[in-house]
Amino acid sequence: MSEEIKKLDKRGNLVYCKESYGFEYWCKYDKNNNEIHFKNQKGFERWYKYDENNNEIYWEDSEGREEWTEYDENNKLVHWKNNYGGELWWKYDKNNKRTYIVKKEFENIKEKEYLSRTKCSRFELMEI
C-alpha cells in the first residue's frame, strides 16, 4: 500500500493530494482561502464563485453541471437551483431552524419576486 501525499500552500490550503489508493487531485484558492478550482487525475474539474461574504454562490463542472445559491442578509441559505430544473427555497423559524418551503409558498415567492421586478403603467406591465 502506498503512502498518502499532501502539499499545502503558504496559507495552509491543500493544493495537492495523492491518496493511498491512488486518487490524485489539485486545488486552487482565492485571496480569501475559498477553493476556486478543483481538478483530479481523471480530468474532472469544478470551478467555484463566492459573494462578498465568502458564501459559495455558483459552481460549474467539466461535465456540464451548474448550481446557484442565494443567501439572506444573515448569510443563511435561502435559495438553491441547478441547471437541470431543480430548485429549493428555505425559510427559518424563530430558533433559526431551516425548513423547506412548500410548493404553494414557493409559487407566492416567485410571484412576489416577479412583481418586485416590474412596474405598472396605465397601459402595460413592463420589465424594469
VOGU-3710 file (C-alpha; in Angstrom, 3 decimals, decimal comma):
1> mseeikkldk> 0,000/0,000/0,000  1,364/3,407/-0,930  1,586/6,425/1,310  -0,735/9,453/1,168  0,950/12,636/-0,057  -0,357/16,131/0,739  1,030/19,530/-0,240  -0,140/22,796/1,310  0,319/26,379/0,145  1,751/29,156/2,377
11> rgnlvyckes> -1,702/29,751/3,900  -2,242/26,109/4,798  -4,628/25,279/1,963  -4,440/21,794/0,482  -3,206/22,280/-3,095  -2,290/18,700/-3,951  -3,220/15,304/-2,603  -2,421/11,777/-3,667  -4,387/9,386/-1,512  -3,028/5,986/-0,533
21> ygfeywckyd> -5,290/4,184/-3,028  -4,067/6,376/-5,922  -6,750/9,091/-6,215  -4,989/12,344/-7,045  -6,302/15,944/-7,100  -5,264/19,590/-7,174  -6,988/22,684/-5,739  -6,593/26,457/-6,194  -7,826/29,171/-3,830  -8,670/32,869/-3,954
31> knnneihfkn> -7,221/35,527/-1,648  -9,882/34,663/0,965  -8,863/30,980/1,040  -12,002/29,913/-0,828  -11,485/26,977/-3,162  -11,989/28,253/-6,714  -10,809/25,282/-8,764  -10,619/21,529/-8,274  -9,138/19,026/-10,708  -8,457/15,309/-10,421
41> qkgferwyky> -6,238/12,902/-12,347  -9,188/11,719/-14,468  -9,728/15,223/-15,872  -12,804/16,128/-13,828  -12,803/19,830/-12,915  -15,026/22,162/-10,889  -14,918/25,962/-10,658  -16,449/27,982/-7,800  -17,579/31,601/-7,258  -18,290/33,376/-3,958
51> dennneiywe> -20,093/36,521/-2,817  -18,518/39,319/-0,769  -19,261/37,332/2,417  -17,422/34,252/1,141  -20,639/32,305/0,603  -20,385/29,919/-2,321  -22,913/31,233/-4,861  -22,088/29,269/-8,004  -20,199/26,284/-9,299  -19,867/24,543/-12,603
61> dsegreewte> -18,022/21,406/-13,553  -16,443/19,831/-16,592  -19,464/17,537/-17,014  -21,852/20,447/-17,626  -23,482/20,650/-14,200  -24,139/24,018/-12,576  -25,576/25,132/-9,239  -26,529/28,554/-7,893  -27,227/29,531/-4,285  -28,519/32,701/-2,629
71> ydennklvhw> -28,203/33,850/0,965  -30,132/36,312/3,115  -28,665/39,298/4,963  -27,631/36,930/7,788  -25,709/34,669/5,383  -28,317/31,923/5,690  -29,013/29,808/2,625  -32,449/30,699/1,216  -32,417/29,535/-2,412  -30,760/26,781/-4,433
81> knnyggelww> -31,166/25,786/-8,054  -29,341/23,770/-10,678  -29,272/23,671/-14,464  -31,430/20,519/-14,529  -34,518/22,300/-13,207  -34,061/21,550/-9,518  -34,929/24,426/-7,239  -35,471/24,760/-3,474  -36,322/27,653/-1,168  -35,891/27,719/2,590
91> kydknnkrty> -37,091/29,859/5,442  -36,012/29,968/9,087  -38,128/29,732/12,209  -37,637/31,808/15,360  -34,998/29,310/16,554  -33,060/29,675/13,263  -34,028/26,162/12,221  -34,145/25,880/8,440  -37,296/24,459/6,912  -38,251/23,740/3,322
101> ivkkefenik> -40,833/25,974/1,745  -43,772/24,093/0,342  -44,800/24,462/-3,300  -47,620/26,949/-2,643  -45,309/29,222/-0,648  -42,680/28,868/-3,376  -45,181/29,973/-6,021  -46,104/33,007/-3,869  -42,420/33,941/-3,536  -41,912/33,649/-7,302
111> ekeylsrtkc> -44,987/35,853/-7,861  -43,710/38,473/-5,379  -40,250/38,297/-6,955  -41,774/38,898/-10,388  -43,907/41,793/-9,171  -40,918/43,392/-7,435  -39,027/43,368/-10,756  -41,824/45,023/-12,712  -43,543/48,364/-12,712  -47,050/49,078/-13,797
121> srfelmei> -48,078/51,934/-16,048  -51,623/52,817/-17,072  -51,121/50,927/-20,303  -48,904/47,933/-19,706  -46,790/45,910/-17,330  -43,123/46,430/-18,196  -39,957/44,667/-17,085  -37,570/47,017/-15,296
//
